[in-house]
Amino acid sequence: MFLSRSKDERSATSKVTADQKQPRDPEAPKGRPTPKRAVAQSQRRTVAAKPSNRKEAAKRQREARRADLAKQREALAGGDERYLPARDKGPIRRFAREYVDSRFCVAEFFLPLAVIILVLSMLPSMQIKNISLMLWMGVIVMIVIDSIGTSIRLKKQLRSRFPGENFRGVVPYALMRTLQMRRLRLPKPQVKRGERP
């Protein structure tokens, strides 16, 4: 039922194992190029740096995220382009920011005016309440007109400065920046009022 191996088969397998046990000839090619020292060291570091468990991996990931966020905060305060968030990167977005920062906009005074109008509307006098309502409507109309004018002028400037580029999302980005008070804008303004961007 069970046949034993023939002598030829046994001798062939013993030769193969004997060949495998012999050391490789140092003069023989190894079939791949020798890696540079920097590459070999970096591979060793990555192997050694791998976390041992899930908890350690999550901790390292949190630390890396914190470091990235710290760099982004510094970039937003200082204007360093390399570490800005993706929504603020690029020469087109920088131009839109500088265009908005170089001029007065009605929308940047929206929050202080809204607080004043809210206080006026709480007073018991009906006449003052009517005045606050008219002020509210006036502020909204002025913001809408100013925003339309800003968007038209910005589009014109963008077309002349960056012909053939994609301007998708740039005008809403600039208009959202006009709604923020100049002191609270991030990234911080890099141009003074009246300067040409």
C-alpha positions as CSV (number, residue, x, y, z in Angstrom):
1,M,0.0,0.0,0.0
2,F,2.7,2.5,1.1
3,L,5.6,2.5,-1.3
4,S,9.0,3.6,-0.1
5,R,10.9,6.2,-2.1
6,S,13.3,5.1,-4.6
7,K,17.0,5.6,-4.0
8,D,17.2,8.2,-6.9
9,E,14.6,10.4,-5.3
10,R,16.3,10.3,-1.9
11,S,19.6,11.2,-3.3
12,A,18.1,14.1,-5.3
13,T,16.4,15.6,-2.2
14,S,19.6,15.2,-0.2
15,K,21.6,17.1,-2.9
16,V,19.1,20.0,-2.8
17,T,19.3,20.3,1.0
18,A,23.1,20.1,0.8
19,D,23.1,22.9,-1.7
20,Q,20.8,25.1,0.5
21,K,23.1,24.6,3.5
22,Q,26.3,25.7,1.7
23,P,27.1,29.4,2.1
24,R,26.5,31.7,-0.8
25,D,29.6,32.4,-2.9
26,P,30.6,36.0,-2.0
27,E,31.7,36.6,-5.6
28,A,28.3,35.6,-7.0
29,P,25.8,38.3,-7.9
30,K,22.9,38.5,-5.4
31,G,20.3,39.6,-7.9
32,R,19.6,43.1,-6.5
33,P,21.5,46.3,-6.1
34,T,23.0,47.2,-2.7
35,P,20.8,49.9,-1.0
36,K,22.4,53.2,-0.2
37,R,23.3,53.7,3.5
38,A,20.6,56.4,4.1
39,V,17.9,54.1,2.6
40,A,19.0,51.1,4.7
41,Q,19.0,53.2,7.8
42,S,15.6,54.7,7.2
43,Q,14.2,51.2,6.6
44,R,15.7,50.1,9.9
45,R,14.2,53.1,11.7
46,T,10.7,52.5,10.2
47,V,10.8,48.9,11.3
48,A,11.9,49.9,14.8
49,A,9.4,52.8,15.0
50,K,6.3,50.7,14.4
51,P,4.0,50.7,17.4
52,S,3.6,47.5,19.3
53,N,-0.2,47.7,19.8
54,R,-3.3,49.6,18.9
55,K,-3.2,51.9,21.9
56,E,0.4,53.0,21.2
57,A,-0.5,53.6,17.5
58,A,-3.5,55.7,18.5
59,K,-1.3,57.7,20.9
60,R,1.3,58.4,18.2
61,Q,-1.4,59.4,15.8
62,R,-2.9,61.9,18.3
63,E,0.5,63.4,18.9
64,A,1.2,63.8,15.2
65,R,-2.3,65.4,14.8
66,R,-1.5,67.9,17.7
67,A,1.8,68.8,16.1
68,D,0.1,69.4,12.7
69,L,-2.6,71.6,14.3
70,A,0.1,73.6,16.2
71,K,1.9,74.2,13.0
72,Q,-1.3,75.3,11.3
73,R,-2.1,77.7,14.2
74,E,1.4,79.3,13.9
75,A,0.9,79.5,10.1
76,L,-2.5,81.2,10.5
77,A,-1.0,83.7,12.9
78,G,2.2,84.4,10.9
79,G,1.1,83.7,7.3
80,D,3.5,80.9,6.6
81,E,2.1,79.3,3.4
82,R,3.6,75.8,3.9
83,Y,1.5,74.9,6.9
84,L,-1.8,76.7,6.1
85,P,-4.9,74.6,5.9
86,A,-5.9,73.4,2.4
87,R,-8.7,76.0,2.1
88,D,-6.2,78.9,2.5
89,K,-3.3,77.6,0.3
90,G,-2.3,78.9,-3.0
91,P,-1.5,82.2,-4.7
92,I,-5.2,82.8,-5.8
93,R,-6.5,82.5,-2.2
94,R,-3.6,84.7,-1.0
95,F,-4.6,87.4,-3.5
96,A,-8.3,87.2,-2.5
97,R,-7.3,87.6,1.2
98,E,-5.0,90.6,0.4
99,Y,-7.7,92.1,-1.8
100,V,-10.2,92.0,1.0
101,D,-7.7,93.1,3.7
102,S,-6.6,96.2,1.7
103,R,-10.1,97.9,1.7
104,F,-12.9,98.8,4.0
105,C,-16.0,96.6,3.8
106,V,-19.4,97.2,5.3
107,A,-19.8,93.6,6.3
108,E,-16.8,93.7,8.7
109,F,-18.9,96.1,10.9
110,F,-21.9,93.7,10.9
111,L,-21.3,92.3,14.4
112,P,-20.9,95.6,16.3
113,L,-23.8,97.1,14.4
114,A,-26.0,94.0,15.1
115,V,-25.2,94.4,18.9
116,I,-26.2,98.1,18.8
117,I,-29.4,97.4,16.9
118,L,-30.3,94.6,19.3
119,V,-29.9,96.9,22.3
120,L,-32.0,99.6,20.6
121,S,-34.7,97.1,19.8
122,M,-35.0,96.1,23.5
123,L,-35.7,99.7,24.6
124,P,-39.4,100.3,25.6
125,S,-40.0,103.2,23.2
126,M,-41.8,102.2,20.1
127,Q,-40.2,104.9,18.0
128,I,-36.7,103.6,18.9
129,K,-37.8,100.1,18.0
130,N,-38.9,101.3,14.6
131,I,-35.6,103.2,14.1
132,S,-33.7,100.0,15.0
133,L,-35.8,98.0,12.5
134,M,-35.0,100.6,9.7
135,L,-31.3,100.5,10.7
136,W,-31.3,96.7,10.5
137,M,-32.8,96.8,7.0
138,G,-30.3,99.5,6.0
139,V,-27.3,97.5,7.2
140,I,-28.5,94.4,5.4
141,V,-29.0,96.3,2.1
142,M,-25.6,98.0,2.4
143,I,-23.9,94.7,3.0
144,V,-25.6,93.0,0.0
145,I,-24.7,95.9,-2.3
146,D,-21.1,96.1,-1.0
147,S,-20.7,92.3,-1.4
148,I,-22.0,92.3,-5.0
149,G,-19.6,95.1,-5.8
150,T,-16.7,93.4,-4.1
151,S,-17.4,90.1,-5.9
152,I,-17.6,91.8,-9.3
153,R,-14.3,93.7,-8.8
154,L,-12.5,90.7,-7.4
155,K,-13.6,88.5,-10.3
156,K,-12.2,91.1,-12.7
157,Q,-8.9,91.3,-10.8
158,L,-8.6,87.5,-10.7
159,R,-9.2,87.2,-14.5
160,S,-6.5,89.8,-15.2
161,R,-4.0,88.4,-12.7
162,F,-4.5,84.7,-13.2
163,P,-5.8,84.0,-16.7
164,G,-6.9,80.5,-17.4
165,E,-7.0,79.4,-13.7
166,N,-9.9,77.8,-11.8
167,F,-11.6,80.4,-9.5
168,R,-14.2,78.1,-8.0
169,G,-14.9,78.9,-4.4
170,V,-12.5,82.0,-4.3
171,V,-15.3,84.7,-4.3
172,P,-17.3,83.0,-1.4
173,Y,-14.0,82.6,0.4
174,A,-13.3,86.3,0.1
175,L,-16.9,87.3,1.0
176,M,-16.7,85.2,4.2
177,R,-13.5,87.0,5.1
178,T,-15.3,90.4,4.7
179,L,-17.8,89.3,7.4
180,Q,-15.0,88.9,10.0
181,M,-13.6,91.9,11.8
182,R,-10.1,92.7,10.5
183,R,-8.5,92.0,13.9
184,L,-10.0,88.6,14.2
185,R,-9.3,87.3,10.6
186,L,-7.2,84.2,10.2
187,P,-4.7,84.0,8.5
188,K,-3.8,87.4,9.8
189,P,-3.9,90.3,7.3
190,Q,-0.5,90.8,5.6
191,V,-1.3,94.1,3.9
192,K,-2.4,97.5,5.3
193,R,-5.6,99.2,4.3
194,G,-5.1,101.2,1.0
195,E,-2.1,99.0,-0.1
196,R,-2.4,97.4,-3.5
197,P,-2.4,93.6,-3.3
